[in-house]
């Protein structure tokens, strides 16, 4: 008997792919807007573009052990809540912009590691097919960020 999956599986994978890249790949295109909105120099936001890589390196190693401890679905829910909170914090002021960026980066680190595992666990015979939308959405966001950066010049 063929196991059915939710109609939201592929759109959900696409949206997660966008969420995993958009907060950071498009950052450089709006950095001057962020600086003027916060009333700071663009140069004071230099660390902001490096934080995602640091958070990926710091938090990715914990993803698998936390998934074993809390369950992958429960961890996904917690990570998405933390990312939402981090995104909201980023809009308040400069110190919370950095805190929010750390939270979003940590969340993305977890999802980057765990989403392929979740796909493997839920749809082991469709891993190759279901990973395509994920990678497609990554590329789409990168392209949009690149186009946005070119249109600002």
Secondary structure in CASP SS format (residue, H / E / C, confidence):
PFRMAT SS
TARGET T0000
AUTHOR 0000-0000-0000
METHOD secondary structure of the structure
MODEL  1
X C 1.00
X C 1.00
X C 1.00
X C 1.00
X C 1.00
X C 1.00
X C 1.00
X C 1.00
X H 1.00
X H 1.00
X H 1.00
X H 1.00
X H 1.00
X H 1.00
X H 1.00
X H 1.00
X H 1.00
X H 1.00
X H 1.00
X H 1.00
X H 1.00
X H 1.00
X H 1.00
X H 1.00
X H 1.00
X C 1.00
X H 1.00
X H 1.00
X H 1.00
X H 1.00
X H 1.00
X H 1.00
X H 1.00
X H 1.00
X H 1.00
X H 1.00
X H 1.00
X H 1.00
X C 1.00
X C 1.00
X C 1.00
X H 1.00
X H 1.00
X H 1.00
X H 1.00
X H 1.00
X H 1.00
X H 1.00
X H 1.00
X H 1.00
X H 1.00
X H 1.00
X H 1.00
X H 1.00
X H 1.00
X H 1.00
X H 1.00
X H 1.00
X H 1.00
X H 1.00
X H 1.00
X H 1.00
X H 1.00
X H 1.00
X H 1.00
X H 1.00
X H 1.00
X H 1.00
X H 1.00
X H 1.00
X C 1.00
X H 1.00
X H 1.00
X H 1.00
X H 1.00
X H 1.00
X H 1.00
X H 1.00
X H 1.00
X H 1.00
X H 1.00
X H 1.00
X H 1.00
X H 1.00
X H 1.00
X H 1.00
X H 1.00
X H 1.00
X H 1.00
X C 1.00
X C 1.00
X C 1.00
X C 1.00
X H 1.00
X H 1.00
X H 1.00
X H 1.00
X H 1.00
X H 1.00
X H 1.00
X H 1.00
X H 1.00
X H 1.00
X H 1.00
X H 1.00
X H 1.00
X H 1.00
X H 1.00
X H 1.00
X H 1.00
X H 1.00
X H 1.00
X H 1.00
X H 1.00
X H 1.00
X H 1.00
X H 1.00
X H 1.00
X H 1.00
X H 1.00
X H 1.00
X H 1.00
X C 1.00
X H 1.00
X H 1.00
X H 1.00
X H 1.00
X H 1.00
X H 1.00
X H 1.00
X H 1.00
X H 1.00
X H 1.00
X H 1.00
X H 1.00
X H 1.00
X H 1.00
X H 1.00
X H 1.00
X H 1.00
X H 1.00
X H 1.00
X H 1.00
X H 1.00
X H 1.00
X H 1.00
X H 1.00
X H 1.00
X H 1.00
X H 1.00
X H 1.00
X C 1.00
X C 1.00
END
